């Protein structure tokens, strides 16, 4: 992975925007916490199962952990369900906000941007950081 200061700055900027959005929106924050609980339980089950019984144990542990995660998390709507519940005005405003942030044709721009190996590394770093934050949130919520 070739990390540059610019890529890391971009990754941190995008991650901070996501974190700010999640923190400012109670519904999204609740959803993120519940998903983190479920993911944390599934990961913990996978690790424990893998340590105790190898690959088969990891598979069984992930299923058991996911089941436990489902039972301990509160009900929440996924992003697609939330998007479907938006009014036409809210949908329009969301599209405008996204366009203002990423440009008029975000998918094409993203593909062009993503073809650079350094940008691929930035996305991987962002995802790894997000998983780490989810794990930390799960640990934090399990202590409460």
ROPA-230048 format. One record per atom (N, C-alpha, C): x, y, z; residue in three letters. Coordinates in steps of 0.1 Angstrom, whole numbers, plus 5000, padded with zeros to 4 digits. Layout:
N
XYZALA ...
END
This chain:
144
500849885000UNK 500050005000UNK 500950125000UNK 500650214991UNK 501450344990UNK 500550454996UNK 500850495008UNK 500150595015UNK 500850725013UNK 500150825009UNK 500650965009UNK 499951055019UNK 500551165022UNK 499951255031UNK 498551305025UNK 498551325012UNK 497251375006UNK 496151265007UNK 496551135005UNK 495551025006UNK 495051015020UNK 495951025029UNK 495551005043UNK 494651125048UNK 495051245043UNK 494151365046UNK 492751345040UNK 492651295028UNK 491351275022UNK 490651175030UNK 491251065033UNK 490650955041UNK 490051005054UNK 490951085061UNK 490451145074UNK 489351245072UNK 489451325062UNK 488351415059UNK 487051345057UNK 487051245048UNK 485851175045UNK 485251105057UNK 486151035065UNK 485750965077UNK 485151065087UNK 485751185088UNK 485251275098UNK 483851325093UNK 483651345080UNK 482351385075UNK 481251275078UNK 481651155077UNK 480751045080UNK 480451045095UNK 481451055103UNK 481251045118UNK 480451165122UNK 480651285117UNK 479851405120UNK 478451385116UNK 478151325104UNK 476751305100UNK 476151205109UNK 476751095112UNK 476250995121UNK 475851055135UNK 476851135140UNK 476551195153UNK 475451305153UNK 475251375142UNK 474251475141UNK 472851425138UNK 472751295134UNK 471451245130UNK 471151125140UNK 470251145149UNK 469951055159UNK 469550915153UNK 468750915143UNK 468250795137UNK 469450715131UNK 470350785124UNK 471450715118UNK 472450675129UNK 472550755139UNK 473450715150UNK 472950585157UNK 471550575159UNK 470950465165UNK 471250335156UNK 471050355143UNK 471250245134UNK 472750205134UNK 473650295134UNK 475050265134UNK 475450185147UNK 474850225159UNK 475150155171UNK 474650015171UNK 473449995166UNK 472849865166UNK 473549775156UNK 473949825144UNK 474749745135UNK 476149715141UNK 476649805148UNK 477949775155UNK 477849665165UNK 476749665173UNK 476449565182UNK 476449425175UNK 475649425165UNK 475549295157UNK 476849255151UNK 477549345145UNK 478749305139UNK 479849265149UNK 479849335160UNK 480749295171UNK 480549155176UNK 479249125178UNK 478948985183UNK 479348885173UNK 479048915160UNK 479348815149UNK 480948795148UNK 481648905149UNK 483148895149UNK 483648825161UNK 483148855173UNK 483548785185UNK 483248635184UNK 482048595179UNK 481748455177UNK 482648385167UNK 482948455157UNK 483948405147UNK 485248375153UNK 485748475160UNK 487148465166UNK 487148345176UNK 486148345185UNK 486048245195UNK 485948105189UNK 485048095179UNK 484847965173UNK 486047925165UNK 486748015159UNK 487947985151UNK 489047935160UNK 489248005172UNK 490247965181UNK 489947825187UNK 488747805190UNK 488347675196UNK 488347555187UNK 487847585174UNK 487547465165UNK 488047485151UNK 488847585149UNK 489347605135UNK 488347665126UNK 488547645113UNK 487647705103UNK 486147675104UNK 485847545108UNK 484447515110UNK 483847585122UNK 484747595132UNK 484347665144UNK 484047815142UNK 484947865133UNK 484748015129UNK 483348035122UNK 483047935113UNK 481747945106UNK 480547935116UNK 480647835125UNK 479547815134UNK 479547935144UNK 480747975149UNK 480748095158UNK 480248215152UNK 480448245139UNK 479848365133UNK 478348355133UNK 477748245130UNK 476348225130UNK 475748245144UNK 476448185153UNK 475948195167UNK 476148345172UNK 477248405169UNK 477448545173UNK 476448635166UNK 476148615154UNK 475148695147UNK 473848685153UNK 473448565157UNK 472248535164UNK 472148615177UNK 473248605185UNK 473348675197UNK 473248825195UNK 473948875185UNK 473849015181UNK 472449065178UNK 471748975171UNK 470349015167UNK 469549025180UNK 469748925189UNK 468948925201UNK 469249045211UNK 470449095211UNK 470849205220UNK 470649345214UNK 470449355201UNK 470349485195UNK 468849525194UNK 468649655194UNK 467249715193UNK 466849715179UNK 465549725176UNK 465049735163UNK 465549865156UNK 465949855143UNK 466349965136UNK 466049945121UNK 466050055113UNK 465850045099UNK 467250065092UNK 467349985081UNK 468650005073UNK 468550125065UNK 469650155059UNK 469750285051UNK 468750275039UNK 468550165032UNK 467650155021UNK 466150185026UNK 465850125038UNK 464550155043UNK 464350295047UNK 465350365052UNK 465250505055UNK 465150585043UNK 465850555032UNK 465750625020UNK 464350615014UNK 463750495015UNK 462450475009UNK 461350555017UNK 461650585030UNK 460650665038UNK 460850815036UNK 461850855029UNK 462051005027UNK 460951055018UNK 460451175021UNK 459551245013UNK 460251285000UNK 459551324990UNK 460151374977UNK 461051494979UNK 460651584988UNK 461451694991UNK 462751654998UNK 462651565007UNK 463851515014UNK 464851445004UNK 464251364995UNK 465051294985UNK 465751394976UNK 465051494972UNK 465651594963UNK 466851664971UNK 466551704983UNK 467551774991UNK 468851684993UNK 468551554996UNK 469651464998UNK 470551454985UNK 469851444973UNK 470551434961UNK 471351554958UNK 470751674961UNK 471551804959UNK 472751804968UNK 472551764981UNK 473651774990UNK 474851684986UNK 474451564981UNK 475551464976UNK 476251524964UNK 475451584955UNK 476051644943UNK 476951754946UNK 476551834956UNK 477451944960UNK 478751894966UNK 478651784973UNK 479851734980UNK 480851664970UNK 480251584961UNK 481151504952UNK 481051534938UNK 480251634933UNK 480251664919UNK 479051614912UNK 478851654900UNK 477651624892UNK 477451474889UNK 478551404886UNK 478551264882UNK 479451184892UNK 478951164904UNK 479751104914UNK 480250964911UNK 479450884904UNK 479950744901UNK 481150744891UNK 480950814880UNK 482050824871UNK 483250884877UNK 483050994884UNK 484251054891UNK 484950964900UNK 484150884908UNK 484650794917UNK 485450684910UNK 484950634899UNK 485650524892UNK 486950574887UNK 486950694881UNK 488250754876UNK 489150774888UNK 488650834899UNK 489550854910UNK 490050724916UNK 489250624916UNK 489650494922UNK 490650414914UNK 490750444901UNK 491750374893UNK 493150394898UNK 493450504905UNK 494750524910UNK 495050434922UNK 496150364922UNK 496450274933UNK 496550344947UNK 497050464947UNK 497050534960UNK 495650564965UNK 494750594956UNK 493350614961UNK 492650494965UNK 493050374959UNK 492550244964UNK 493050224978UNK 494250254980UNK 494850244994UNK 494050335004UNK 493750455000UNK 493050545008UNK 491650485012UNK 490950425002UNK 489650365005UNK 489850245015UNK 490850165012UNK 491050055021UNK 491350105036UNK 492150205037UNK 492450265050UNK 491150315057UNK 490350385049UNK 489050435054UNK 488150325059UNK 488150215051UNK 487250095055UNK 487850035068UNK 489150015069UNK 489749955080UNK 489550045093UNK 489650175091UNK 489350265102UNK 487850255106UNK 486950245097UNK 485550235100UNK 485250115108UNK 485849995104UNK 485649875111UNK 486249885125UNK 487349955127UNK 487949975140UNK 486950055149UNK 486350165143UNK 485450245150UNK 484150165154UNK 483750085145UNK 482549995148UNK 482849905159UNK 484049845159UNK 484449755170UNK 484549825183UNK 485049945183UNK 485250035195UNK 483850065200UNK 482950105191UNK 481550135195UNK 480850015201UNK 481049905196UNK 480449775201UNK 480949755215UNK 482349765217UNK 482849745230UNK 482349855240UNK 482149975236UNK 481750085244UNK 480250055248UNK 479450015238UNK 477949995241UNK 477749865250UNK 478649775249UNK 478549655257UNK 478949675271UNK 479749785274UNK 480049815287UNK 479049895294UNK 478049955286UNK 477050045292UNK 475849955297UNK 
END
